[in-house]
Structure formats: structure tokens, C-alpha cells
Amino acid sequence: MTKDKDFKRLVRSRMTATGENFTSARAALLGSAAAEGASETDHAGIDPRIARFRTKTLATFMPEGRIIAIPTKRRALVVLLIEVLAAFDADRIYSEKQVNRVLADFHPDFARLRRELIDYRLLERNPHTGQYWVNANPPEHIGSQAQEMAGLGAFLR
């Protein structure tokens, strides 16, 4: 039996939807996560554990494409930030209002999302003109950010 509360919630959700018992629902979810992890590893060299973490995090905090809660764990937040970053065109320059509009589609606290994207250098900002753009070559992170980003950079475009 698993001790992971988030995973238990996913299993119980599947049990309700399919009528399976706990063991069958758990096995099905683990099988689909392993299959997804294996296919991602085959294509991009991604560690299956990281792929499972990403899948679980997105299912927990972003089940229908919108962020339902901003996670307190920084690593889970990075997963969401990378997912949100995909909504921006890499070749485009945005005004702050345009960035806010894109981020508001994901969560009402668009200012926090914008700050986090800037802090992780996933988005760059010109402080003089107020223009934003996707950082095509995010820097090598150091310290705690390096730990939070470890292995997740493969999910950047």
C-alpha cells in the first residue's frame, strides 16, 4: 500500500470513475505512468521517475489545464511553470499586460506566476521598456534552483 496521499487520491478517483478495486486502479495508474515514462525516456532520455513526478504533479495541480492551487513545494511549482511557459511563443515579445492575460488563463494570481517565471529565468524582462520574452537559452541554475530544476529542463521546448 502506498503512503503517497496525492497518488492515493488519484487511485480513489479512478476507482470512482471505473468501479475498479484499489489494487486494480493502482496497478492501472502505475502501468500508465510507467508506459508514459518509458515512451518519454525512449524519445527524450527523460528519467521515468521524473516523468512520473511530472505526471502526478500536473494531475494534482493542473487537472484540466488550469492551476487549481499553487504548490508550496518548489519542485512541483517548477513543473507548473514549465507547463505554463508552453503558452508563450518563443519568437514573440510581450508587454506586461499581454503576459498577465496569458497567465490569468492559468491562475488568478498571475503576478506570482510572472515573478516565478522571471526568477527562474524562463522569461526575461527588459526593466526599461517593460517587454517580456521567452528565454531561449535558460542559464545553468545554481544552488536550490539547480535542485528544483534537476531533470525538468528536458521538458522545456
ZIRAPE-V986145 format. One record per helix or strand of 3 or more residues. SS is the DSSP state (helix for helix, strand for strand). FROM is the first residue (numbers start at 1). TO is the last residue. If there is no record, write none. Layout:
((SS/FROM/TO) (SS/FROM/TO))
//
This chain:
((helix/5/18) (helix/22/44) (helix/48/61) (helix/74/85) (helix/96/104) (helix/110/119) (strand/123/126) (strand/131/134) (helix/144/149) (helix/152/155))
//
